[in-house]
Amino acid sequence: MTFTNTGTTPARSGTVGFATHIIGALGVDWATITTSQALPVPLAGGASKTQTYTVCVESWRVPLGMHVDTRQVTATWS
């Protein structure tokens, strides 16, 4: 993911949140697992940084025939 600070002051902290859905074989959304990780900071005003994240879900939450799908990502800068 690429994060861009569109402001003029540096961002010094923040988090990125992921909403990962557990999807059944017939397309039913069984659960949503939320996780968060730190943003790539510091990030100067007007600058961009690219960061790769791994989203993990316990194997018992995803039985055979089901899959995961991260559908929402939010970032909060402070």
Secondary structure, DSSP 8 states (H G I E B T S, - for coil): -EEE--SSS-B--EEEEEEEEEE-TTS-EEEEEEEEEE----B-TT-EEE--------GGGS-TT-EEEEEEEEEEE-
